[in-house]
Amino acid sequence: MASAIKEDAMLNIDLSDPKVAVLTPEGALNTSDFEALEAAIDGSINEHDVVPSLVVLLDHLPHWESFAAMGRHFHFVQVHHKIIRKVAVVGDGALVGLAPQMADMFAAAKVRHFPADKKGAAIDWAKAAKDDPGRFEPIEGLPRDVIGVRAVGIITAADYKETLVPMIEKALEEREQVKMLVVLDDDYTGYSADAAWADAKFGLGHIRNFKKVGLVTDIGWIRRAAKLFAPMWDVESRLFVLSELEDAKSWVKA
């Protein structure tokens, strides 16, 4: 079963590989879209005896055509939420970055967000038996009051708990405030829903402990999200592109 496409369909379903269903919603999703999705997933499972992971390609947040369509969507989740292992959300919109929290309705699934240009990485991750580890790498050569990290791979809540939080709390033992520099370059793949929550929870709990926060990235949706939420933080912050990394280091040290 390569794909399931109807002339009036608002959901393209590609199951050419039984390990992964690549879903591309377009416009308002209707009940027949979710009926086709359920039939395609169940048919593939029965034929190949493999439960596919989901890769959802988004250039915007999709919506339902009606309450009936919403109900059919929830029915699909109710039936499949305990067997689907992974859900990858791929897209660059600032609001698309929030989609992993909504996809987290799949109780047994790991949920990850990937930038639009990481579609291949998202599909590879969805098909893999294990999760790709992520990590925060310290940026060397910065003063003791500056915490600099480069995010690599898929960042999870464990990376915050085991690496980033201890780094910051150790620095706060010697001073009341620290400065922060975060780099997201081509080796950054995405983050998990629990990492997004860990980030928000830690930031709200320590907002008074940050004197400066610099973000260095070329990723479009992250830059847009940073501009959107920066005014809500009472912290001096600045956004840099990757080619300005040295300027970012000078700024955060000053």
C-alpha positions in Angstrom: 0.0 0.0 0.0 2.0 3.0 -1.3 -0.5 5.7 -0.4 -4.1 6.5 0.2 -5.2 9.6 -1.7 -8.8 10.6 -2.8 -9.6 13.4 -5.1 -11.3 15.4 -2.2 -8.8 14.3 0.4 -7.2 16.8 2.7 -4.7 14.3 4.1 -2.1 12.6 2.0 -1.1 9.2 3.5 2.2 7.6 2.3 2.7 4.1 3.5 5.2 3.0 0.9 7.3 1.8 3.9 5.3 -0.2 6.4 7.4 1.1 9.2 6.3 4.7 8.8 3.2 6.5 7.7 4.1 10.0 6.3 1.1 12.3 6.6 0.7 15.6 4.8 -2.5 17.5 5.8 -3.8 20.2 3.5 -6.6 22.6 4.5 -9.5 21.6 6.7 -9.5 17.9 7.6 -12.8 16.0 7.4 -14.2 12.8 8.7 -13.3 10.9 5.5 -9.7 11.9 5.9 -9.5 10.2 9.4 -11.6 7.2 8.1 -9.0 6.8 5.3 -6.1 7.1 7.8 -7.6 4.5 10.1 -8.2 2.1 7.2 -4.7 2.7 5.8 -2.9 2.2 9.2 -5.0 -0.9 10.1 -4.6 -2.4 6.6 -0.9 -2.0 6.7 -0.7 -3.5 10.2 -2.7 -6.5 9.1 -0.7 -7.0 5.9 2.8 -6.5 7.3 2.4 -7.2 11.0 4.2 -4.0 11.8 2.7 -0.9 13.5 4.0 2.2 11.6 5.3 5.3 13.3 3.8 8.6 12.2 5.7 11.5 10.4 3.4 14.5 10.1 4.6 17.2 7.6 3.3 20.6 8.5 3.7 24.1 7.0 0.9 25.3 9.3 -1.3 23.9 12.1 -4.1 21.9 10.5 -7.7 22.3 11.6 -10.9 20.3 11.5 -13.7 20.9 9.0 -16.4 20.1 11.7 -17.0 18.7 15.2 -17.6 15.4 13.5 -14.1 15.5 12.0 -12.7 16.4 15.4 -14.5 13.4 16.9 -13.2 11.1 14.2 -9.7 12.3 14.9 -10.1 11.6 18.6 -11.5 8.2 17.8 -8.3 7.4 15.8 -6.2 8.5 18.7 -8.3 6.5 21.2 -7.9 3.3 19.1 -4.2 3.6 18.3 -2.6 5.7 21.0 -1.2 2.7 22.9 0.4 1.0 19.9 2.1 3.8 17.9 5.7 4.1 19.1 6.8 7.3 17.6 5.3 10.6 16.2 7.6 13.0 14.4 6.2 16.5 13.6 8.1 18.2 10.8 7.7 22.0 10.1 9.1 25.4 10.7 6.2 27.6 11.8 6.4 29.1 15.2 3.0 27.5 16.2 4.0 24.3 14.5 6.7 24.0 17.1 4.0 23.5 19.7 2.5 20.5 17.8 4.5 17.9 19.8 2.5 18.8 22.9 -0.7 18.1 21.0 0.7 14.9 19.4 1.6 13.8 22.9 -2.0 12.4 23.2 -0.3 9.2 21.9 0.4 7.7 25.4 3.0 5.1 24.4 4.7 7.2 21.7 7.9 9.2 21.8 7.1 12.6 20.2 9.7 14.7 18.5 9.7 18.0 16.5 12.1 18.4 13.5 12.7 21.5 11.3 11.3 21.4 7.8 14.7 20.7 6.3 15.2 17.6 8.5 12.4 15.5 6.9 14.9 12.7 6.1 16.2 12.7 9.7 12.6 12.6 11.0 11.7 9.6 8.8 15.0 7.8 9.8 14.2 8.4 13.5 10.6 7.2 13.1 11.8 4.0 11.4 14.6 3.3 13.9 14.1 0.8 16.7 15.7 3.1 19.3 15.7 6.8 20.0 18.6 8.9 18.9 20.4 10.4 21.9 20.8 14.2 22.1 23.1 16.2 24.3 24.1 19.7 25.4 27.8 20.3 24.6 29.6 23.0 26.6 31.1 25.9 24.7 34.6 26.4 25.9 36.5 29.6 26.4 33.8 31.6 28.1 34.0 33.4 31.5 32.7 31.6 34.6 29.5 33.6 34.7 28.5 32.6 31.2 26.9 29.2 30.5 27.4 28.4 26.8 25.9 25.2 25.2 25.5 23.8 21.8 22.5 21.5 21.3 23.2 18.3 19.3 20.7 15.7 18.1 17.3 15.3 19.8 17.1 17.1 23.1 14.9 15.5 25.8 14.0 16.4 29.4 16.8 14.1 30.6 19.3 16.4 28.8 18.0 19.3 30.8 17.9 17.3 34.1 21.3 15.6 33.7 23.4 18.3 31.9 22.0 21.8 31.6 20.3 22.3 35.0 23.4 21.1 37.0 25.6 23.4 34.9 23.5 26.5 35.7 22.9 25.6 39.3 26.6 25.1 39.9 27.3 28.5 38.4 24.6 30.1 40.6 26.4 28.8 43.7 29.0 31.6 43.2 26.8 34.4 42.0 23.2 35.5 41.9 22.9 35.8 38.1 24.5 34.1 35.1 24.5 34.8 31.3 23.5 32.2 28.8 24.5 31.4 25.2 22.7 28.7 23.3 23.7 27.5 19.8 21.4 25.5 17.5 23.3 24.7 14.3 23.1 21.9 11.6 23.7 19.2 14.2 20.6 20.1 16.1 17.7 17.8 15.1 14.8 18.6 17.4 13.3 18.3 20.8 10.8 16.2 22.7 7.5 17.3 24.2 8.9 16.7 27.7 12.0 18.8 26.8 9.7 21.7 25.8 8.0 21.5 29.2 11.3 21.1 31.1 12.6 24.2 29.3 9.5 26.3 30.1 9.4 25.1 33.8 13.1 25.8 34.3 13.0 29.2 32.6 10.0 30.4 34.7 11.7 29.1 37.9 15.0 30.8 37.2 14.1 33.9 35.2 15.5 36.2 37.9 18.8 34.3 37.7 19.5 35.2 34.1 21.2 38.5 33.3 21.6 37.9 29.5 20.4 35.3 27.1 21.8 34.9 23.6 20.5 32.5 21.0 22.5 31.6 17.9 20.6 29.8 15.1 19.6 30.0 11.4 16.5 27.8 12.0 13.5 29.9 10.8 10.7 28.7 13.2 13.0 29.0 16.2 14.0 32.5 15.3 10.3 33.5 14.8 9.3 31.9 18.1 12.2 33.6 19.9 11.0 37.0 18.6 7.4 36.2 19.6 8.2 35.2 23.2 11.2 37.4 24.0 9.1 40.4 25.1 7.5 38.2 27.8 10.9 37.7 29.5 12.3 40.4 31.7 15.8 39.5 30.5 18.2 41.2 28.2 18.2 39.0 25.1 19.5 39.0 21.6 19.2 36.8 18.5 22.2 36.0 16.2 22.6 34.0 13.0 25.3 31.3 13.0 27.8 33.4 11.1 27.6 35.9 14.0 28.8 33.3 16.7 31.9 35.3 17.6 29.8 38.5 17.9 27.4 36.6 20.1 30.2 35.5 22.4 31.5 39.0 22.7 28.0 40.3 23.4 27.2 37.8 26.1 30.6 38.3 27.9 30.2 42.1 28.1 
